[in-house]
Amino acid sequence: MITGAINLGIWTILFFVIGMYRPRWPLFFMKEPSRFIIVLVATVLFMVTATLYGEGLRREKLEKAVKEKATQTIAPVPVPVPVPAPEKPAAK
């Protein structure tokens, strides 16, 4: 997931730089592309990239914690055993 976020970040930067130079190139399907649309799309892509990267780091940390917990050995805890109460001597 982190690798995908880094790749998307590179594409976002490339999209932004090329779009600021010539908006017609990345937005070839539009009649009148503008730099404002490039900024909006790049902003959304950047937010997606940041979210993906953060989620990837969170999942990586969670997997590491689960692996550490699975490898830990748990010491046995002594369990109290009930002892019967002593019998009372018979009254005379």
Stockholm file with secondary structure:
# STOCKHOLM 1.0

chainA/1-92         MITGAINLGIWTILFFVIGMYRPRWPLFFMKEPSRFIIVLVATVLFMVTATLYGEGLRREKLEKAVKEKATQTIAPVPVPVPVPAPEKPAAK
#=GR chainA/1-92 SS CHHHHHHHHHHHHHHHHHHHHCTTTTTTTCSSCCHHHHHHHHHHHHHHHHHHHHHHHHHHHHHHHHHHHHHCCCCCCCCCCCCCCCCCCCCC
#=GC SS_cons        CHHHHHHHHHHHHHHHHHHHHCTTTTTTTCSSCCHHHHHHHHHHHHHHHHHHHHHHHHHHHHHHHHHHHHHCCCCCCCCCCCCCCCCCCCCC
//
